[in-house]
Amino acid sequence: MKIDNFVFGPEALTVTIGTTVTWINQDDIPHTVVADDKSFKSKVMDTDERFSFTLTKAGEYGYFCSLHPHMTGKVIVKAG
């Protein structure tokens, strides 16, 4: 997943259970990735830093940037 120009891309991603998703901050300012349900949370990432999380349960995981809450996205996790 790419973070650039105050946008998570793609805004929605569908994966299967057990997939590790990696967000890469390609913006020139810091960002975070925080699940709405707090199931995952990155540290503040500077340019080119990464955060990875393995999704082990089916469902929809909304997330946002805690520094810029208007930035949102979601990962949809389906059974294999």
C-alpha positions in Angstrom: 0.0 0.0 0.0 1.3 3.4 -0.9 1.0 6.6 1.1 1.5 9.7 -1.0 0.1 13.2 -1.3 -2.1 12.6 1.9 -3.8 9.5 0.3 -3.6 5.8 1.0 -3.6 3.9 -2.2 -5.5 1.9 -3.1 -8.2 3.2 -0.8 -9.6 -0.3 -0.4 -7.6 -3.5 -0.7 -9.0 -7.1 -0.7 -6.8 -9.9 0.6 -7.1 -13.4 2.0 -6.6 -14.4 5.6 -2.9 -14.6 6.5 -1.8 -11.9 4.0 0.8 -9.4 5.3 0.0 -5.9 4.1 2.8 -3.4 3.9 2.3 0.4 3.8 5.1 2.5 2.5 5.2 6.2 3.1 6.2 7.8 -0.2 5.1 11.3 1.0 7.6 13.9 2.1 5.9 14.3 5.5 5.2 11.8 8.4 2.2 9.6 8.5 0.8 6.7 10.6 -1.5 3.7 10.0 -4.0 3.0 12.8 -6.9 0.5 12.6 -10.3 1.9 13.6 -10.5 -1.0 16.1 -6.9 -0.5 17.2 -5.9 -4.0 16.1 -2.8 -2.5 14.5 -0.9 0.7 14.8 2.3 1.9 13.2 4.8 4.3 14.6 5.2 7.7 12.9 6.7 6.9 9.6 9.0 9.3 7.8 9.6 9.2 4.0 10.3 5.7 2.7 9.6 4.0 6.0 7.4 0.9 6.1 4.8 -0.7 8.4 3.7 -4.3 7.9 0.8 -6.2 9.5 -0.4 -9.8 9.0 -4.2 -10.0 8.9 -5.4 -13.3 10.5 -9.2 -12.8 10.8 -11.8 -12.2 8.1 -13.6 -8.9 8.1 -13.2 -5.2 7.1 -10.5 -3.2 8.7 -10.9 0.5 8.4 -7.8 2.6 9.2 -6.6 6.2 9.3 -3.6 8.4 9.8 -3.6 9.7 13.4 -1.7 12.8 12.3 -4.1 13.5 9.4 -7.5 11.9 10.3 -9.0 12.8 7.0 -6.8 10.1 5.4 -8.6 6.8 5.5 -8.6 3.4 3.9 -9.7 -0.2 4.4 -8.5 -3.7 4.0 -11.1 -6.4 3.3 -9.9 -9.8 4.5 -11.7 -12.9 3.1 -11.3 -16.6 3.8 -8.9 -18.3 1.5 
